[in-house]
Amino acid sequence: MNFNDYQKKAAKYDLSEATTDLKAVGFIEKVLGLVGEAGETADKIKKILRDKDGIISSEDKDLITKELGDTLWYIASISRYLNISLSDVATANIAKLESRYKRNQIHGEGDKR
């Protein structure tokens, strides 16, 4: 499945009306959902490090895959609300990373590396 197909299919499960109004409850809910799901993903990995000496089981991978899927859903939804295709998000990210790589700026911090 490509990114844009995913984004279109994922919209079926959004109970809010897509809007570019950043103050709309539906938009805010998507942003908070993204942070929550990313946190759940991190928490699962933390517990694998803490409780399982960093050894990831098949069950762990399945659980992390589901959390990453939830994170992807929120990214796709926020992008759709902003009229940005998920494919454009992915393409822009790779272009940014490639630019940093070519300039040996992968390490460090800051948006304008």
C-alpha positions, 0 to 999 in steps of 0.5 A: 500500500502506498502512503496516499492510499493509506491516508485515504483509507485511514480517513474512514475511521476519523469521527471528526470533520477534517478542518484546517482550524487549528483550534478545532477539537478534532484537530487538537485531538489528532495532535494529542493522539499522535503524542499519546501513541508515540509515548505508548510506543516508547513505553513498550520499548522502555519496558523491553529494555527494563524487564527483558534486557532488551530482547524483543519477542515476536509478541513485543514486535506485534504490539509495537507494530500496532502502536506504530500503526496508531502513530501513522494513523494520527500523522496521516490524519493531521496531514489530511487536515492540513491538505498535505498528502502523506506521500508529500510528507514522506518525500519531504522528509527523505529530501531533508535527510538526504540534504543533511547526509550530504552536508554531514549534518545528520548528527546534532540538533536544530531544524536548520541543520 
